[in-house]
């Protein structure tokens, strides 16, 4: 059961990691580079308020999932402190922060769990509630939710 809780929780941050990773030019020739003397736009990590703010949202998100009868049975045997640590690191890294997520990729993590679209939707609703509880601005919330939506294909196995 622990792997199911870990897997579902990692969903949220996994999405952000994938999309944020896509933003890295990796030294690709022709990629847009910052111009000296011009202040770059703040990263999503900075706009969210850094690691302490991400930690607070993750704590609330995990509490929401634990109270959610639609999906909480999947997480009955989860190591909650470990899960929270992975989630914080993954969101931190994915949003441009200094953390390093060292967990598994989303497809491998969720393979065989038979996660449905309804399960995924419940998880997203729990995340939205956590973001709303901390008054995360609409733009930042949309970025995070967009990242989550893009991971659905790697997580959901059932209609």
C-alpha positions as a LaTeX table, in Angstrom:
\begin{tabular}{lrrr}
\hline
Residue & $x$ (\AA) & $y$ (\AA) & $z$ (\AA) \\
\hline
Unk1 & 0.00 & 0.00 & 0.00 \\
Unk2 & 2.86 & 2.39 & 0.71 \\
Unk3 & 3.88 & 2.46 & $-2.92$ \\
Unk4 & 0.34 & 3.40 & $-3.95$ \\
Unk5 & 0.30 & 6.44 & $-1.62$ \\
Unk6 & 3.75 & 7.43 & $-2.73$ \\
Unk7 & 2.76 & 7.01 & $-6.33$ \\
Unk8 & $-0.40$ & 9.08 & $-6.12$ \\
Unk9 & 1.24 & 11.84 & $-4.14$ \\
Unk10 & 4.14 & 12.01 & $-6.49$ \\
Unk11 & 1.72 & 12.64 & $-9.31$ \\
Unk12 & 1.39 & 16.27 & $-8.40$ \\
Unk13 & 5.01 & 17.03 & $-8.33$ \\
Unk14 & 5.95 & 14.69 & $-11.11$ \\
Unk15 & 4.03 & 16.76 & $-13.55$ \\
Unk16 & 5.75 & 19.89 & $-12.53$ \\
Unk17 & 9.14 & 18.22 & $-12.85$ \\
Unk18 & 8.54 & 17.11 & $-16.40$ \\
Unk19 & 7.33 & 20.46 & $-17.65$ \\
Unk20 & 9.91 & 22.47 & $-15.78$ \\
Unk21 & 12.58 & 20.19 & $-17.21$ \\
Unk22 & 11.32 & 21.03 & $-20.68$ \\
Unk23 & 11.99 & 24.69 & $-20.01$ \\
Unk24 & 15.71 & 24.06 & $-19.58$ \\
Unk25 & 17.50 & 24.80 & $-22.85$ \\
Unk26 & 20.32 & 22.44 & $-21.92$ \\
Unk27 & 22.74 & 24.49 & $-23.98$ \\
Unk28 & 20.74 & 24.01 & $-27.18$ \\
Unk29 & 22.07 & 26.27 & $-29.93$ \\
Unk30 & 19.63 & 29.03 & $-30.71$ \\
Unk31 & 17.87 & 28.86 & $-27.35$ \\
Unk32 & 16.85 & 32.17 & $-25.85$ \\
Unk33 & 19.42 & 33.33 & $-23.32$ \\
Unk34 & 19.09 & 36.12 & $-20.75$ \\
Unk35 & 20.43 & 39.50 & $-21.80$ \\
Unk36 & 22.94 & 41.15 & $-19.47$ \\
Unk37 & 21.44 & 44.01 & $-17.51$ \\
Unk38 & 17.85 & 42.83 & $-17.92$ \\
Unk39 & 16.19 & 41.29 & $-14.90$ \\
Unk40 & 14.80 & 37.87 & $-15.70$ \\
Unk41 & 11.25 & 36.96 & $-14.82$ \\
Unk42 & 10.98 & 35.24 & $-11.46$ \\
Unk43 & 10.76 & 31.48 & $-11.51$ \\
Unk44 & 7.55 & 29.76 & $-10.48$ \\
Unk45 & 9.46 & 28.62 & $-7.38$ \\
Unk46 & 10.09 & 32.25 & $-6.43$ \\
Unk47 & 6.55 & 33.33 & $-7.29$ \\
Unk48 & 5.14 & 30.56 & $-5.10$ \\
Unk49 & 7.20 & 31.84 & $-2.16$ \\
Unk50 & 10.07 & 29.35 & $-2.10$ \\
Unk51 & 10.51 & 26.11 & $-0.24$ \\
Unk52 & 8.66 & 27.10 & 2.93 \\
Unk53 & 5.54 & 28.03 & 0.96 \\
Unk54 & 5.75 & 24.85 & $-1.14$ \\
Unk55 & 6.11 & 22.82 & 2.05 \\
Unk56 & 3.00 & 24.45 & 3.53 \\
Unk57 & 0.94 & 23.71 & 0.40 \\
Unk58 & 2.21 & 20.11 & 0.29 \\
Unk59 & 1.32 & 19.63 & 3.96 \\
Unk60 & $-2.22$ & 20.87 & 3.28 \\
Unk61 & $-2.50$ & 18.81 & 0.09 \\
Unk62 & $-1.50$ & 15.61 & 1.90 \\
Unk63 & $-3.99$ & 16.39 & 4.68 \\
Unk64 & $-6.70$ & 16.93 & 2.07 \\
Unk65 & $-5.92$ & 13.60 & 0.39 \\
Unk66 & $-5.88$ & 11.81 & 3.76 \\
Unk67 & $-9.37$ & 13.15 & 4.49 \\
Unk68 & $-10.71$ & 12.39 & 1.00 \\
Unk69 & $-12.77$ & 9.19 & 1.17 \\
Unk70 & $-12.66$ & 8.87 & $-2.60$ \\
Unk71 & $-8.93$ & 8.11 & $-2.63$ \\
Unk72 & $-7.52$ & 7.91 & 0.92 \\
Unk73 & $-7.73$ & 4.10 & 1.09 \\
Unk74 & $-4.94$ & 3.95 & $-1.50$ \\
Unk75 & $-2.62$ & 5.61 & 1.01 \\
Unk76 & $-3.34$ & 3.69 & 4.21 \\
Unk77 & 0.19 & 2.34 & 4.70 \\
Unk78 & 2.15 & 5.32 & 3.45 \\
Unk79 & 5.23 & 6.77 & 5.09 \\
Unk80 & 3.79 & 10.29 & 5.20 \\
Unk81 & 6.98 & 12.18 & 6.15 \\
Unk82 & 8.84 & 10.48 & 3.28 \\
Unk83 & 6.01 & 11.24 & 0.87 \\
Unk84 & 5.96 & 14.90 & 1.87 \\
Unk85 & 9.72 & 15.16 & 1.43 \\
Unk86 & 9.52 & 13.73 & $-2.08$ \\
Unk87 & 6.63 & 15.99 & $-3.01$ \\
Unk88 & 8.38 & 19.11 & $-1.75$ \\
Unk89 & 11.61 & 18.22 & $-3.56$ \\
Unk90 & 9.80 & 17.44 & $-6.78$ \\
Unk91 & 7.73 & 20.64 & $-6.80$ \\
Unk92 & 10.76 & 22.67 & $-5.74$ \\
Unk93 & 12.91 & 21.30 & $-8.56$ \\
Unk94 & 10.17 & 21.43 & $-11.17$ \\
Unk95 & 9.36 & 25.07 & $-10.46$ \\
Unk96 & 12.97 & 26.23 & $-10.73$ \\
Unk97 & 14.08 & 25.88 & $-7.12$ \\
Unk98 & 17.36 & 24.48 & $-5.78$ \\
Unk99 & 16.03 & 21.04 & $-4.73$ \\
Unk100 & 16.71 & 17.72 & $-6.43$ \\
Unk101 & 13.96 & 15.14 & $-6.79$ \\
Unk102 & 15.37 & 11.62 & $-6.78$ \\
Unk103 & 12.18 & 9.57 & $-7.08$ \\
Unk104 & 10.98 & 7.41 & $-9.95$ \\
Unk105 & 9.28 & 8.66 & $-13.11$ \\
Unk106 & 5.49 & 8.82 & $-13.11$ \\
Unk107 & 4.79 & 6.10 & $-15.67$ \\
Unk108 & 6.85 & 3.46 & $-13.85$ \\
Unk109 & 5.59 & 4.58 & $-10.45$ \\
Unk110 & 1.92 & 4.22 & $-11.38$ \\
Unk111 & 2.12 & 1.17 & $-13.66$ \\
Unk112 & $-0.39$ & $-1.46$ & $-12.58$ \\
Unk113 & $-2.07$ & 0.69 & $-9.93$ \\
Unk114 & $-5.24$ & 0.92 & $-12.02$ \\
Unk115 & $-5.70$ & 4.59 & $-11.27$ \\
Unk116 & $-8.89$ & 5.92 & $-12.81$ \\
Unk117 & $-9.73$ & 9.32 & $-14.21$ \\
Unk118 & $-11.96$ & 9.80 & $-11.16$ \\
Unk119 & $-9.02$ & 9.08 & $-8.82$ \\
Unk120 & $-6.90$ & 11.57 & $-10.72$ \\
Unk121 & $-9.69$ & 14.16 & $-10.61$ \\
Unk122 & $-10.04$ & 13.74 & $-6.85$ \\
Unk123 & $-6.31$ & 14.29 & $-6.42$ \\
Unk124 & $-6.46$ & 17.45 & $-8.52$ \\
Unk125 & $-9.40$ & 18.75 & $-6.48$ \\
Unk126 & $-7.42$ & 18.16 & $-3.28$ \\
Unk127 & $-4.50$ & 20.09 & $-4.73$ \\
Unk128 & $-6.73$ & 22.97 & $-5.81$ \\
Unk129 & $-8.17$ & 23.16 & $-2.30$ \\
Unk130 & $-4.64$ & 23.33 & $-0.85$ \\
Unk131 & $-3.60$ & 26.05 & $-3.29$ \\
Unk132 & $-6.77$ & 28.00 & $-2.54$ \\
Unk133 & $-6.20$ & 27.68 & 1.22 \\
Unk134 & $-2.92$ & 29.55 & 0.76 \\
Unk135 & $-4.36$ & 32.06 & $-1.72$ \\
Unk136 & $-1.98$ & 31.04 & $-4.50$ \\
Unk137 & $-2.58$ & 33.51 & $-7.35$ \\
Unk138 & $-4.52$ & 32.29 & $-10.38$ \\
Unk139 & $-1.53$ & 32.44 & $-12.75$ \\
Unk140 & 0.71 & 30.31 & $-10.56$ \\
Unk141 & $-2.13$ & 27.92 & $-9.79$ \\
Unk142 & $-2.81$ & 27.52 & $-13.51$ \\
Unk143 & 0.85 & 26.72 & $-14.20$ \\
Unk144 & 0.91 & 23.98 & $-11.57$ \\
Unk145 & $-2.43$ & 22.52 & $-12.66$ \\
Unk146 & $-1.34$ & 22.60 & $-16.29$ \\
Unk147 & 1.70 & 20.59 & $-15.37$ \\
Unk148 & $-0.46$ & 18.07 & $-13.54$ \\
Unk149 & $-2.83$ & 17.74 & $-16.45$ \\
Unk150 & 0.03 & 16.92 & $-18.79$ \\
Unk151 & 1.02 & 13.95 & $-16.61$ \\
Unk152 & $-2.41$ & 12.34 & $-16.65$ \\
Unk153 & $-1.48$ & 10.04 & $-19.53$ \\
Unk154 & 1.41 & 8.58 & $-17.49$ \\
Unk155 & $-0.71$ & 8.01 & $-14.39$ \\
Unk156 & $-4.25$ & 7.06 & $-15.36$ \\
Unk157 & $-4.84$ & 3.51 & $-16.61$ \\
Unk158 & $-8.63$ & 3.31 & $-16.34$ \\
Unk159 & $-11.36$ & 5.55 & $-17.76$ \\
\hline
\end{tabular}
